[in-house]
Structures are given as C-alpha cells and as structure tokens.
Amino acid sequence: MEIILKDDVKGVGYKNDIVKVKPGYGRNYLIPQGLAVIANESNKKVVAENIRQASHKAEKIKTEAQDLANSIGETPIELTAKVGETGKIFGSVTTLQLSDALKAKGFDVDRKRISFDQDVKTAGEYTATLNLHKEVKHQVRFNVVAE
C-alpha cells in the first residue's frame, strides 16, 4: 500500500514522503491517526505543489538544523545518575535526561529526535544520534557519572 506521510514517522519516513507500508499498518494506524493519506493521483499532485511552495522554507529549516549541529559540535555533556557499587545505573539514562542536559547548555532538541546507539545502563561514555532534519544527523558524545 502506498501512502503519503503527513508527519515524520520514526522507522517509516519523513513528512511528504511517499512510502510503501503493509496495508494493515496504513489502514489501521497511520491513516486513522492522521499521520498519512492514501497516495492517489490527486493527493500526489497536492503534495507536489506543497513541496514546491515550501522548498524555500525547507531550505531555511535545513540550514537552521545544520547551524544547530555545528553549534553543538563537540560540546561536553555530563549526566549524573545513581550508580551501584558495580558501576551499574539504577534504571537507565533516557532521551529526556539528555534533552534536558542539552537545554541546560542552551540547545533546544526535542527528546523524540534523540536516539541512543546502545542502552545506557552503566557509568561511562556513550554516543547518541540527534535527528535534527532528514538530511542532518549529528553524533553527540556524553558522559554518565555517579551522583
């Protein structure tokens, strides 16, 4: 089933992309949630016109995302967590905690745009990926230390 995404959907695609999904996923989840529409000819023409009109705005958004990635750069980020005697964290570090740490440094990144390369369950140094734009991804290194 071909659909046109009306919003970014993690693991599927970005806004205005035409993607193929399984019929049940499209019919029972994406379309009722308002995340997609069926990719028929009239909807494709509407999306093409919207993309044409929004191309200047999209370039500005991409530039802003690139500027944010450049300003974050190699900024050292330190997160504190309660750690047991073996160095294992009680619970785990979440994207919300990393988002709050970035906000404290002056960078506003939504937690939904952050993904960890591996589970953060022990103290140490880790890497996270910031999906700032569909063409702009930035790797951030952060350190988890004991409270």
DRENKEMI-52746 format. One record per residue: x negated, y negated, z negated of N, C-alpha, C in turn; residue in three letters; residue number from 1. Coordinates in pm, whole numbers, always signed. Example, Ala and Ser with C-alpha at 12.3 -4.5 7.8 and 13.67 -1.06 7.14 Angstrom:
2
{n.xx:-1319, n.yy:+569, n.zz:-780, ca.xx:-1230, ca.yy:+450, ca.zz:-780, c.xx:-1320, c.yy:+330, c.zz:-780, r:ALA, k:1}
{n.xx:-1285, n.yy:+225, n.zz:-708, ca.xx:-1367, ca.yy:+106, ca.zz:-714, c.xx:-1290, c.yy:-3, c.zz:-787, r:SER, k:2}
// end
This chain:
147
{n.xx:-85, n.yy:+118, n.zz:+0, ca.xx:+0, ca.yy:+0, ca.zz:+0, c.xx:-89, c.yy:-124, c.zz:+0, r:MET, k:1}
{n.xx:-66, n.yy:-214, n.zz:+91, ca.xx:-142, ca.yy:-339, ca.zz:+97, c.xx:-66, c.yy:-448, c.zz:+22, r:GLU, k:2}
{n.xx:-140, n.yy:-519, n.zz:-63, ca.xx:-81, ca.yy:-629, ca.zz:-139, c.xx:-173, c.yy:-750, c.zz:-131, r:ILE, k:3}
{n.xx:-116, n.yy:-866, n.zz:-162, ca.xx:-193, ca.yy:-990, ca.zz:-172, c.xx:-191, c.yy:-1030, c.zz:-318, r:ILE, k:4}
{n.xx:-309, n.yy:-1046, n.zz:-377, ca.xx:-318, ca.yy:-1081, ca.zz:-519, c.xx:-289, c.yy:-1229, c.zz:-539, r:LEU, k:5}
{n.xx:-206, n.yy:-1259, n.zz:-637, ca.xx:-172, ca.yy:-1397, ca.zz:-671, c.xx:-260, c.yy:-1450, c.zz:-782, r:LYS, k:6}
{n.xx:-336, n.yy:-1361, n.zz:-846, ca.xx:-424, ca.yy:-1398, ca.zz:-956, c.xx:-539, c.yy:-1296, c.zz:-958, r:ASP, k:7}
{n.xx:-649, n.yy:-1327, n.zz:-1028, ca.xx:-759, ca.yy:-1233, ca.zz:-1041, c.xx:-713, c.yy:-1114, c.zz:-1124, r:ASP, k:8}
{n.xx:-743, n.yy:-994, n.zz:-1076, ca.xx:-710, ca.yy:-871, ca.zz:-1149, c.xx:-840, c.yy:-792, c.zz:-1162, r:VAL, k:9}
{n.xx:-882, n.yy:-769, n.zz:-1286, ca.xx:-1008, ca.yy:-701, ca.zz:-1311, c.xx:-1005, c.yy:-561, c.zz:-1250, r:LYS, k:10}
{n.xx:-1106, n.yy:-528, n.zz:-1175, ca.xx:-1117, ca.yy:-397, ca.zz:-1115, c.xx:-1042, c.yy:-382, c.zz:-983, r:GLY, k:11}
{n.xx:-963, n.yy:-483, n.zz:-944, ca.xx:-887, ca.yy:-475, ca.zz:-820, c.xx:-936, c.yy:-579, c.zz:-720, r:VAL, k:12}
{n.xx:-938, n.yy:-706, n.zz:-761, ca.xx:-984, ca.yy:-810, ca.zz:-670, c.xx:-955, c.yy:-948, c.zz:-726, r:GLY, k:13}
{n.xx:-976, n.yy:-1048, n.zz:-642, ca.xx:-960, ca.yy:-1186, ca.zz:-682, c.xx:-837, c.yy:-1246, c.zz:-614, r:TYR, k:14}
{n.xx:-800, n.yy:-1365, n.zz:-659, ca.xx:-683, ca.yy:-1435, ca.zz:-607, c.xx:-693, c.yy:-1448, c.zz:-455, r:LYS, k:15}
{n.xx:-580, n.yy:-1427, n.zz:-387, ca.xx:-564, ca.yy:-1437, ca.zz:-242, c.xx:-636, c.yy:-1326, c.zz:-164, r:ASN, k:16}
{n.xx:-689, n.yy:-1225, n.zz:-230, ca.xx:-748, ca.yy:-1112, ca.zz:-159, c.xx:-636, c.yy:-1018, c.zz:-113, r:ASP, k:17}
{n.xx:-654, n.yy:-958, n.zz:+2, ca.xx:-564, ca.yy:-854, ca.zz:+49, c.xx:-632, c.yy:-722, c.zz:+20, r:ILE, k:18}
{n.xx:-572, n.yy:-642, n.zz:-68, ca.xx:-633, ca.yy:-517, ca.zz:-113, c.xx:-535, c.yy:-401, c.zz:-97, r:VAL, k:19}
{n.xx:-590, n.yy:-281, n.zz:-90, ca.xx:-508, ca.yy:-160, ca.zz:-87, c.xx:-508, c.yy:-101, c.zz:-227, r:LYS, k:20}
{n.xx:-389, n.yy:-71, n.zz:-276, ca.xx:-374, ca.yy:-5, ca.zz:-405, c.xx:-277, c.yy:+111, c.zz:-388, r:VAL, k:21}
{n.xx:-272, n.yy:+196, n.zz:-488, ca.xx:-176, ca.yy:+305, ca.zz:-485, c.xx:-36, c.yy:+247, c.zz:-497, r:LYS, k:22}
{n.xx:+60, n.yy:+304, n.zz:-426, ca.xx:+196, ca.yy:+247, ca.zz:-424, c.xx:+259, c.yy:+229, c.zz:-562, r:PRO, k:23}
{n.xx:+239, n.yy:+324, n.zz:-651, ca.xx:+299, ca.yy:+314, ca.zz:-784, c.xx:+241, c.yy:+198, c.zz:-864, r:GLY, k:24}
{n.xx:+109, n.yy:+179, n.zz:-853, ca.xx:+43, ca.yy:+70, ca.zz:-925, c.xx:+93, c.yy:-65, c.zz:-875, r:TYR, k:25}
{n.xx:+106, n.yy:-77, n.zz:-744, ca.xx:+154, ca.yy:-203, ca.zz:-686, c.xx:+299, c.yy:-229, c.zz:-719, r:GLY, k:26}
{n.xx:+385, n.yy:-128, n.zz:-696, ca.xx:+529, ca.yy:-144, ca.zz:-716, c.xx:+570, c.yy:-156, c.zz:-862, r:ARG, k:27}
{n.xx:+503, n.yy:-80, n.zz:-950, ca.xx:+546, ca.yy:-72, ca.zz:-1089, c.xx:+472, c.yy:-165, c.zz:-1184, r:ASN, k:28}
{n.xx:+357, n.yy:-215, n.zz:-1143, ca.xx:+282, ca.yy:-302, ca.zz:-1234, c.xx:+250, c.yy:-438, c.zz:-1173, r:TYR, k:29}
{n.xx:+175, n.yy:-440, n.zz:-1063, ca.xx:+126, ca.yy:-567, ca.zz:-1009, c.xx:+237, c.yy:-660, c.zz:-963, r:LEU, k:30}
{n.xx:+333, n.yy:-609, n.zz:-886, ca.xx:+440, ca.yy:-695, ca.zz:-834, c.xx:+535, c.yy:-740, c.zz:-945, r:ILE, k:31}
{n.xx:+583, n.yy:-651, n.zz:-1034, ca.xx:+672, ca.yy:-699, ca.zz:-1142, c.xx:+604, c.yy:-797, c.zz:-1238, r:PRO, k:32}
{n.xx:+473, n.yy:-783, n.zz:-1260, ca.xx:+402, ca.yy:-874, ca.zz:-1349, c.xx:+373, c.yy:-1008, c.zz:-1282, r:GLN, k:33}
{n.xx:+402, n.yy:-1020, n.zz:-1155, ca.xx:+377, ca.yy:-1145, ca.zz:-1083, c.xx:+232, c.yy:-1162, c.zz:-1042, r:GLY, k:34}
{n.xx:+156, n.yy:-1052, n.zz:-1042, ca.xx:+15, ca.yy:-1060, ca.zz:-1006, c.xx:-9, c.yy:-1041, c.zz:-857, r:LEU, k:35}
{n.xx:+94, n.yy:-992, n.zz:-783, ca.xx:+75, ca.yy:-964, ca.zz:-642, c.xx:+207, c.yy:-971, c.zz:-567, r:ALA, k:36}
{n.xx:+196, n.yy:-981, n.zz:-434, ca.xx:+311, ca.yy:-971, ca.zz:-345, c.xx:+274, c.yy:-873, c.zz:-233, r:VAL, k:37}
{n.xx:+375, n.yy:-818, n.zz:-170, ca.xx:+352, ca.yy:-725, ca.zz:-60, c.xx:+289, c.yy:-801, c.zz:+57, r:ILE, k:38}
{n.xx:+191, n.yy:-738, n.zz:+123, ca.xx:+116, ca.yy:-804, ca.zz:+231, c.xx:+187, c.yy:-784, c.zz:+364, r:ALA, k:39}
{n.xx:+300, n.yy:-854, n.zz:+385, ca.xx:+365, ca.yy:-851, ca.zz:+516, c.xx:+316, c.yy:-972, c.zz:+596, r:ASN, k:40}
{n.xx:+357, n.yy:-982, n.zz:+720, ca.xx:+306, ca.yy:-1087, ca.zz:+808, c.xx:+334, c.yy:-1228, c.zz:+756, r:GLU, k:41}
{n.xx:+455, n.yy:-1253, n.zz:+707, ca.xx:+487, ca.yy:-1388, ca.zz:+659, c.xx:+405, c.yy:-1425, c.zz:+537, r:SER, k:42}
{n.xx:+386, n.yy:-1330, n.zz:+444, ca.xx:+305, ca.yy:-1358, ca.zz:+325, c.xx:+158, c.yy:-1379, c.zz:+363, r:ASN, k:43}
{n.xx:+109, n.yy:-1305, n.zz:+463, ca.xx:-29, ca.yy:-1323, ca.zz:+507, c.xx:-49, c.yy:-1463, c.zz:+566, r:LYS, k:44}
{n.xx:+50, n.yy:-1511, n.zz:+643, ca.xx:+40, ca.yy:-1645, ca.zz:+701, c.xx:+42, c.yy:-1752, c.zz:+593, r:LYS, k:45}
{n.xx:+127, n.yy:-1734, n.zz:+491, ca.xx:+134, ca.yy:-1830, ca.zz:+380, c.xx:+1, c.yy:-1835, c.zz:+307, r:VAL, k:46}
{n.xx:-58, n.yy:-1719, n.zz:+280, ca.xx:-186, ca.yy:-1714, ca.zz:+209, c.xx:-297, c.yy:-1775, c.zz:+294, r:VAL, k:47}
{n.xx:-297, n.yy:-1749, n.zz:+424, ca.xx:-398, ca.yy:-1807, ca.zz:+512, c.xx:-390, c.yy:-1960, c.zz:+511, r:ALA, k:48}
{n.xx:-269, n.yy:-2013, n.zz:+513, ca.xx:-250, ca.yy:-2158, ca.zz:+508, c.xx:-295, c.yy:-2214, c.zz:+373, r:GLU, k:49}
{n.xx:-262, n.yy:-2143, n.zz:+266, ca.xx:-304, ca.yy:-2188, ca.zz:+132, c.xx:-455, c.yy:-2188, c.zz:+120, r:ASN, k:50}
{n.xx:-519, n.yy:-2085, n.zz:+174, ca.xx:-666, ca.yy:-2078, ca.zz:+168, c.xx:-727, c.yy:-2192, c.zz:+249, r:ILE, k:51}
{n.xx:-671, n.yy:-2220, n.zz:+365, ca.xx:-723, ca.yy:-2328, ca.zz:+449, c.xx:-713, c.yy:-2461, c.zz:+377, r:ARG, k:52}
{n.xx:-600, n.yy:-2485, n.zz:+312, ca.xx:-581, ca.yy:-2612, ca.zz:+242, c.xx:-666, c.yy:-2620, c.zz:+115, r:GLN, k:53}
{n.xx:-693, n.yy:-2507, n.zz:+54, ca.xx:-764, ca.yy:-2508, ca.zz:-73, c.xx:-914, c.yy:-2484, c.zz:-58, r:ALA, k:54}
{n.xx:-964, n.yy:-2478, n.zz:+65, ca.xx:-1105, ca.yy:-2447, ca.zz:+85, c.xx:-1197, c.yy:-2552, c.zz:+23, r:SER, k:55}
{n.xx:-1161, n.yy:-2678, n.zz:+34, ca.xx:-1242, ca.yy:-2785, ca.zz:-27, c.xx:-1242, c.yy:-2771, c.zz:-179, r:HIS, k:56}
{n.xx:-1125, n.yy:-2748, n.zz:-234, ca.xx:-1112, ca.yy:-2732, ca.zz:-379, c.xx:-1190, c.yy:-2608, c.zz:-426, r:LYS, k:57}
{n.xx:-1184, n.yy:-2500, n.zz:-348, ca.xx:-1254, ca.yy:-2377, ca.zz:-384, c.xx:-1405, c.yy:-2399, c.zz:-385, r:ALA, k:58}
{n.xx:-1455, n.yy:-2476, n.zz:-291, ca.xx:-1598, ca.yy:-2505, ca.zz:-287, c.xx:-1640, c.yy:-2584, c.zz:-410, r:GLU, k:59}
{n.xx:-1555, n.yy:-2677, n.zz:-453, ca.xx:-1583, ca.yy:-2755, ca.zz:-574, c.xx:-1585, c.yy:-2664, c.zz:-697, r:LYS, k:60}
{n.xx:-1490, n.yy:-2571, n.zz:-705, ca.xx:-1485, ca.yy:-2479, ca.zz:-819, c.xx:-1609, c.yy:-2389, c.zz:-820, r:ILE, k:61}
{n.xx:-1652, n.yy:-2343, n.zz:-702, ca.xx:-1772, ca.yy:-2260, ca.zz:-694, c.xx:-1894, c.yy:-2339, c.zz:-738, r:LYS, k:62}
{n.xx:-1903, n.yy:-2465, n.zz:-697, ca.xx:-2016, ca.yy:-2549, ca.zz:-736, c.xx:-2018, c.yy:-2570, c.zz:-887, r:THR, k:63}
{n.xx:-1900, n.yy:-2592, n.zz:-946, ca.xx:-1892, ca.yy:-2609, ca.zz:-1092, c.xx:-1934, c.yy:-2481, c.zz:-1163, r:GLU, k:64}
{n.xx:-1894, n.yy:-2365, n.zz:-1111, ca.xx:-1933, ca.yy:-2238, ca.zz:-1170, c.xx:-2084, c.yy:-2219, c.zz:-1161, r:ALA, k:65}
{n.xx:-2143, n.yy:-2255, n.zz:-1047, ca.xx:-2288, ca.yy:-2243, ca.zz:-1030, c.xx:-2362, c.yy:-2338, c.zz:-1124, r:GLN, k:66}
{n.xx:-2309, n.yy:-2459, n.zz:-1141, ca.xx:-2369, ca.yy:-2554, ca.zz:-1233, c.xx:-2365, c.yy:-2502, c.zz:-1376, r:ASP, k:67}
{n.xx:-2252, n.yy:-2440, n.zz:-1415, ca.xx:-2240, ca.yy:-2382, ca.zz:-1548, c.xx:-2340, c.yy:-2271, c.zz:-1567, r:LEU, k:68}
{n.xx:-2355, n.yy:-2185, n.zz:-1466, ca.xx:-2453, ca.yy:-2076, ca.zz:-1474, c.xx:-2595, c.yy:-2131, c.zz:-1487, r:ALA, k:69}
{n.xx:-2625, n.yy:-2236, n.zz:-1412, ca.xx:-2759, ca.yy:-2296, ca.zz:-1419, c.xx:-2783, c.yy:-2361, c.zz:-1555, r:ASN, k:70}
{n.xx:-2679, n.yy:-2426, n.zz:-1611, ca.xx:-2698, ca.yy:-2491, ca.zz:-1741, c.xx:-2709, c.yy:-2389, c.zz:-1854, r:SER, k:71}
{n.xx:-2640, n.yy:-2275, n.zz:-1842, ca.xx:-2655, ca.yy:-2171, ca.zz:-1944, c.xx:-2795, c.yy:-2112, c.zz:-1934, r:ILE, k:72}
{n.xx:-2837, n.yy:-2080, n.zz:-1814, ca.xx:-2972, ca.yy:-2033, ca.zz:-1788, c.xx:-3016, c.yy:-1924, c.zz:-1884, r:GLY, k:73}
{n.xx:-3126, n.yy:-1949, n.zz:-1950, ca.xx:-3183, ca.yy:-1854, ca.zz:-2047, c.xx:-3161, c.yy:-1902, c.zz:-2190, r:GLU, k:74}
{n.xx:-3050, n.yy:-1970, n.zz:-2216, ca.xx:-3021, ca.yy:-2020, ca.zz:-2350, c.xx:-3019, c.yy:-1904, c.zz:-2448, r:THR, k:75}
{n.xx:-3096, n.yy:-1914, n.zz:-2558, ca.xx:-3095, ca.yy:-1806, ca.zz:-2656, c.xx:-2963, c.yy:-1806, c.zz:-2735, r:PRO, k:76}
{n.xx:-2900, n.yy:-1691, n.zz:-2741, ca.xx:-2773, ca.yy:-1678, ca.zz:-2813, c.xx:-2793, c.yy:-1573, c.zz:-2921, r:ILE, k:77}
{n.xx:-2753, n.yy:-1609, n.zz:-3042, ca.xx:-2769, ca.yy:-1518, ca.zz:-3154, c.xx:-2634, c.yy:-1496, c.zz:-3220, r:GLU, k:78}
{n.xx:-2597, n.yy:-1370, n.zz:-3237, ca.xx:-2473, ca.yy:-1334, ca.zz:-3303, c.xx:-2506, c.yy:-1262, c.zz:-3432, r:LEU, k:79}
{n.xx:-2430, n.yy:-1291, n.zz:-3537, ca.xx:-2451, ca.yy:-1223, ca.zz:-3663, c.xx:-2340, c.yy:-1122, c.zz:-3685, r:THR, k:80}
{n.xx:-2374, n.yy:-1010, n.zz:-3747, ca.xx:-2277, ca.yy:-905, ca.zz:-3774, c.xx:-2319, c.yy:-832, c.zz:-3901, r:ALA, k:81}
{n.xx:-2221, n.yy:-775, n.zz:-3969, ca.xx:-2251, ca.yy:-694, ca.zz:-4086, c.xx:-2311, c.yy:-563, c.zz:-4038, r:LYS, k:82}
{n.xx:-2430, n.yy:-532, n.zz:-4094, ca.xx:-2506, ca.yy:-417, ca.zz:-4048, c.xx:-2534, c.yy:-326, c.zz:-4165, r:VAL, k:83}
{n.xx:-2524, n.yy:-196, n.zz:-4144, ca.xx:-2556, ca.yy:-98, ca.zz:-4248, c.xx:-2706, c.yy:-80, c.zz:-4260, r:GLY, k:84}
{n.xx:-2745, n.yy:+11, n.zz:-4347, ca.xx:-2888, ca.yy:+33, ca.zz:-4371, c.xx:-2960, c.yy:+92, c.zz:-4249, r:GLU, k:85}
{n.xx:-2888, n.yy:+163, n.zz:-4165, ca.xx:-2950, ca.yy:+225, ca.zz:-4048, c.xx:-2955, c.yy:+130, c.zz:-3928, r:THR, k:86}
{n.xx:-2904, n.yy:+7, n.zz:-3944, ca.xx:-2905, ca.yy:-90, ca.zz:-3835, c.xx:-2780, c.yy:-84, c.zz:-3751, r:GLY, k:87}
{n.xx:-2685, n.yy:-1, n.zz:-3791, ca.xx:-2560, ca.yy:+13, ca.zz:-3716, c.xx:-2459, c.yy:-91, c.zz:-3764, r:LYS, k:88}
{n.xx:-2388, n.yy:-151, n.zz:-3668, ca.xx:-2291, ca.yy:-256, ca.zz:-3699, c.xx:-2161, c.yy:-192, c.zz:-3748, r:ILE, k:89}
{n.xx:-2098, n.yy:-256, n.zz:-3846, ca.xx:-1965, ca.yy:-213, ca.zz:-3888, c.xx:-1867, c.yy:-265, c.zz:-3784, r:PHE, k:90}
{n.xx:-1814, n.yy:-177, n.zz:-3700, ca.xx:-1729, ca.yy:-219, ca.zz:-3589, c.xx:-1818, c.yy:-237, c.zz:-3467, r:GLY, k:91}
{n.xx:-1793, n.yy:-342, n.zz:-3390, ca.xx:-1878, ca.yy:-373, ca.zz:-3276, c.xx:-1863, c.yy:-521, c.zz:-3242, r:SER, k:92}
{n.xx:-1957, n.yy:-571, n.zz:-3165, ca.xx:-1952, ca.yy:-710, ca.zz:-3119, c.xx:-1856, c.yy:-715, c.zz:-3001, r:VAL, k:93}
{n.xx:-1769, n.yy:-816, n.zz:-3000, ca.xx:-1669, ca.yy:-828, ca.zz:-2893, c.xx:-1700, c.yy:-947, c.zz:-2803, r:THR, k:94}
{n.xx:-1630, n.yy:-951, n.zz:-2691, ca.xx:-1646, ca.yy:-1062, ca.zz:-2597, c.xx:-1599, c.yy:-1193, c.zz:-2660, r:THR, k:95}
{n.xx:-1503, n.yy:-1185, n.zz:-2753, ca.xx:-1454, ca.yy:-1305, ca.zz:-2821, c.xx:-1566, c.yy:-1369, c.zz:-2903, r:LEU, k:96}
{n.xx:-1645, n.yy:-1287, n.zz:-2972, ca.xx:-1755, ca.yy:-1340, ca.zz:-3051, c.xx:-1860, c.yy:-1406, c.zz:-2962, r:GLN, k:97}
{n.xx:-1889, n.yy:-1345, n.zz:-2848, ca.xx:-1986, ca.yy:-1405, ca.zz:-2756, c.xx:-1931, c.yy:-1534, c.zz:-2696, r:LEU, k:98}
{n.xx:-1801, n.yy:-1535, n.zz:-2665, ca.xx:-1737, ca.yy:-1656, ca.zz:-2612, c.xx:-1745, c.yy:-1769, c.zz:-2714, r:SER, k:99}
{n.xx:-1718, n.yy:-1738, n.zz:-2842, ca.xx:-1727, ca.yy:-1840, ca.zz:-2947, c.xx:-1870, c.yy:-1891, c.zz:-2963, r:ASP, k:100}
{n.xx:-1968, n.yy:-1802, n.zz:-2952, ca.xx:-2108, ca.yy:-1844, ca.zz:-2962, c.xx:-2146, c.yy:-1936, c.zz:-2846, r:ALA, k:101}
{n.xx:-2095, n.yy:-1905, n.zz:-2727, ca.xx:-2122, ca.yy:-1993, ca.zz:-2613, c.xx:-2054, c.yy:-2128, c.zz:-2630, r:LEU, k:102}
{n.xx:-1931, n.yy:-2129, n.zz:-2686, ca.xx:-1862, ca.yy:-2255, ca.zz:-2712, c.xx:-1939, c.yy:-2339, c.zz:-2812, r:LYS, k:103}
{n.xx:-1998, n.yy:-2275, n.zz:-2912, ca.xx:-2078, ca.yy:-2348, ca.zz:-3011, c.xx:-2199, c.yy:-2414, c.zz:-2947, r:ALA, k:104}
{n.xx:-2250, n.yy:-2354, n.zz:-2839, ca.xx:-2364, ca.yy:-2412, ca.zz:-2766, c.xx:-2319, c.yy:-2516, c.zz:-2664, r:LYS, k:105}
{n.xx:-2185, n.yy:-2529, n.zz:-2645, ca.xx:-2134, ca.yy:-2630, ca.zz:-2553, c.xx:-2092, c.yy:-2576, c.zz:-2417, r:GLY, k:106}
{n.xx:-2081, n.yy:-2444, n.zz:-2403, ca.xx:-2041, ca.yy:-2382, ca.zz:-2276, c.xx:-1905, c.yy:-2316, c.zz:-2295, r:PHE, k:107}
{n.xx:-1807, n.yy:-2359, n.zz:-2217, ca.xx:-1672, ca.yy:-2305, ca.zz:-2230, c.xx:-1653, c.yy:-2191, c.zz:-2130, r:ASP, k:108}
{n.xx:-1663, n.yy:-2067, n.zz:-2179, ca.xx:-1646, ca.yy:-1948, ca.zz:-2095, c.xx:-1535, c.yy:-1863, c.zz:-2158, r:VAL, k:109}
{n.xx:-1434, n.yy:-1832, n.zz:-2078, ca.xx:-1323, ca.yy:-1751, ca.zz:-2126, c.xx:-1371, c.yy:-1609, c.zz:-2156, r:ASP, k:110}
{n.xx:-1322, n.yy:-1551, n.zz:-2265, ca.xx:-1367, ca.yy:-1418, ca.zz:-2306, c.xx:-1331, c.yy:-1312, c.zz:-2203, r:ARG, k:111}
{n.xx:-1228, n.yy:-1336, n.zz:-2124, ca.xx:-1187, ca.yy:-1239, ca.zz:-2022, c.xx:-1286, c.yy:-1234, c.zz:-1906, r:LYS, k:112}
{n.xx:-1372, n.yy:-1331, n.zz:-1897, ca.xx:-1470, ca.yy:-1335, ca.zz:-1789, c.xx:-1606, c.yy:-1282, c.zz:-1833, r:ARG, k:113}
{n.xx:-1610, n.yy:-1224, n.zz:-1954, ca.xx:-1734, ca.yy:-1169, ca.zz:-2009, c.xx:-1722, c.yy:-1018, c.zz:-2013, r:ILE, k:114}
{n.xx:-1826, n.yy:-948, n.zz:-1968, ca.xx:-1829, ca.yy:-803, ca.zz:-1982, c.xx:-1968, c.yy:-761, c.zz:-2028, r:SER, k:115}
{n.xx:-1971, n.yy:-661, n.zz:-2115, ca.xx:-2097, ca.yy:-610, ca.zz:-2167, c.xx:-2146, c.yy:-497, c.zz:-2078, r:PHE, k:116}
{n.xx:-2279, n.yy:-488, n.zz:-2063, ca.xx:-2337, ca.yy:-381, ca.zz:-1984, c.xx:-2333, c.yy:-248, c.zz:-2060, r:ASP, k:117}
{n.xx:-2332, n.yy:-257, n.zz:-2192, ca.xx:-2325, ca.yy:-138, ca.zz:-2277, c.xx:-2255, c.yy:-177, c.zz:-2407, r:GLN, k:118}
{n.xx:-2208, n.yy:-77, n.zz:-2483, ca.xx:-2143, ca.yy:-106, ca.zz:-2610, c.xx:-2244, c.yy:-163, c.zz:-2708, r:ASP, k:119}
{n.xx:-2200, n.yy:-264, n.zz:-2784, ca.xx:-2286, ca.yy:-330, ca.zz:-2880, c.xx:-2251, c.yy:-276, c.zz:-3017, r:VAL, k:120}
{n.xx:-2325, n.yy:-173, n.zz:-3061, ca.xx:-2294, ca.yy:-108, ca.zz:-3187, c.xx:-2410, c.yy:-111, c.zz:-3286, r:LYS, k:121}
{n.xx:-2526, n.yy:-160, n.zz:-3243, ca.xx:-2641, ca.yy:-171, ca.zz:-3332, c.xx:-2703, c.yy:-310, c.zz:-3317, r:THR, k:122}
{n.xx:-2781, n.yy:-348, n.zz:-3416, ca.xx:-2852, ca.yy:-476, ca.zz:-3408, c.xx:-2958, c.yy:-465, c.zz:-3299, r:ALA, k:123}
{n.xx:-2982, n.yy:-575, n.zz:-3230, ca.xx:-3083, ca.yy:-575, ca.zz:-3126, c.xx:-3048, c.yy:-672, c.zz:-3015, r:GLY, k:124}
{n.xx:-3118, n.yy:-657, n.zz:-2902, ca.xx:-3099, ca.yy:-748, ca.zz:-2789, c.xx:-3018, c.yy:-679, c.zz:-2680, r:GLU, k:125}
{n.xx:-2921, n.yy:-753, n.zz:-2624, ca.xx:-2831, ca.yy:-698, ca.zz:-2524, c.xx:-2812, c.yy:-796, c.zz:-2409, r:TYR, k:126}
{n.xx:-2746, n.yy:-748, n.zz:-2302, ca.xx:-2717, ca.yy:-831, ca.zz:-2187, c.xx:-2568, c.yy:-825, c.zz:-2158, r:THR, k:127}
{n.xx:-2511, n.yy:-941, n.zz:-2125, ca.xx:-2370, ca.yy:-949, ca.zz:-2086, c.xx:-2363, c.yy:-1018, c.zz:-1950, r:ALA, k:128}
{n.xx:-2257, n.yy:-988, n.zz:-1875, ca.xx:-2237, ca.yy:-1048, ca.zz:-1745, c.xx:-2121, c.yy:-1146, c.zz:-1754, r:THR, k:129}
{n.xx:-2144, n.yy:-1269, n.zz:-1707, ca.xx:-2040, ca.yy:-1370, ca.zz:-1702, c.xx:-1990, c.yy:-1378, c.zz:-1559, r:LEU, k:130}
{n.xx:-1860, n.yy:-1351, n.zz:-1537, ca.xx:-1800, ca.yy:-1361, ca.zz:-1404, c.xx:-1738, c.yy:-1499, c.zz:-1392, r:ASN, k:131}
{n.xx:-1819, n.yy:-1597, n.zz:-1358, ca.xx:-1775, ca.yy:-1736, ca.zz:-1354, c.xx:-1692, c.yy:-1766, c.zz:-1229, r:LEU, k:132}
{n.xx:-1719, n.yy:-1694, n.zz:-1122, ca.xx:-1649, ca.yy:-1712, ca.zz:-994, c.xx:-1670, c.yy:-1583, c.zz:-918, r:HIS, k:133}
{n.xx:-1590, n.yy:-1557, n.zz:-815, ca.xx:-1607, ca.yy:-1430, ca.zz:-747, c.xx:-1741, c.yy:-1419, c.zz:-676, r:LYS, k:134}
{n.xx:-1807, n.yy:-1530, n.zz:-652, ca.xx:-1940, ca.yy:-1528, ca.zz:-592, c.xx:-2050, c.yy:-1569, c.zz:-689, r:GLU, k:135}
{n.xx:-2013, n.yy:-1604, n.zz:-812, ca.xx:-2111, ca.yy:-1649, ca.zz:-910, c.xx:-2102, c.yy:-1561, c.zz:-1035, r:VAL, k:136}
{n.xx:-2204, n.yy:-1477, n.zz:-1052, ca.xx:-2214, ca.yy:-1393, ca.zz:-1171, c.xx:-2346, c.yy:-1428, c.zz:-1239, r:LYS, k:137}
{n.xx:-2344, n.yy:-1432, n.zz:-1371, ca.xx:-2463, ca.yy:-1473, ca.zz:-1444, c.xx:-2490, c.yy:-1376, c.zz:-1559, r:HIS, k:138}
{n.xx:-2616, n.yy:-1335, n.zz:-1572, ca.xx:-2655, ca.yy:-1246, ca.zz:-1681, c.xx:-2699, c.yy:-1330, c.zz:-1800, r:GLN, k:139}
{n.xx:-2646, n.yy:-1296, n.zz:-1918, ca.xx:-2680, ca.yy:-1368, ca.zz:-2041, c.xx:-2738, c.yy:-1268, c.zz:-2139, r:VAL, k:140}
{n.xx:-2852, n.yy:-1302, n.zz:-2196, ca.xx:-2912, ca.yy:-1218, ca.zz:-2299, c.xx:-2873, c.yy:-1274, c.zz:-2434, r:ARG, k:141}
{n.xx:-2835, n.yy:-1184, n.zz:-2525, ca.xx:-2801, ca.yy:-1226, ca.zz:-2660, c.xx:-2858, c.yy:-1128, c.zz:-2760, r:PHE, k:142}
{n.xx:-2881, n.yy:-1179, n.zz:-2880, ca.xx:-2943, ca.yy:-1101, ca.zz:-2985, c.xx:-2845, c.yy:-1084, c.zz:-3101, r:ASN, k:143}
{n.xx:-2828, n.yy:-962, n.zz:-3149, ca.xx:-2740, ca.yy:-934, ca.zz:-3262, c.xx:-2829, c.yy:-911, c.zz:-3383, r:VAL, k:144}
{n.xx:-2806, n.yy:-993, n.zz:-3487, ca.xx:-2886, ca.yy:-983, ca.zz:-3608, c.xx:-2796, c.yy:-957, c.zz:-3729, r:VAL, k:145}
{n.xx:-2855, n.yy:-905, n.zz:-3834, ca.xx:-2781, ca.yy:-874, ca.zz:-3956, c.xx:-2748, c.yy:-1002, c.zz:-4033, r:ALA, k:146}
{n.xx:-2632, n.yy:-1002, n.zz:-4099, ca.xx:-2593, ca.yy:-1117, ca.zz:-4182, c.xx:-2676, c.yy:-1121, c.zz:-4308, r:GLU, k:147}
// end
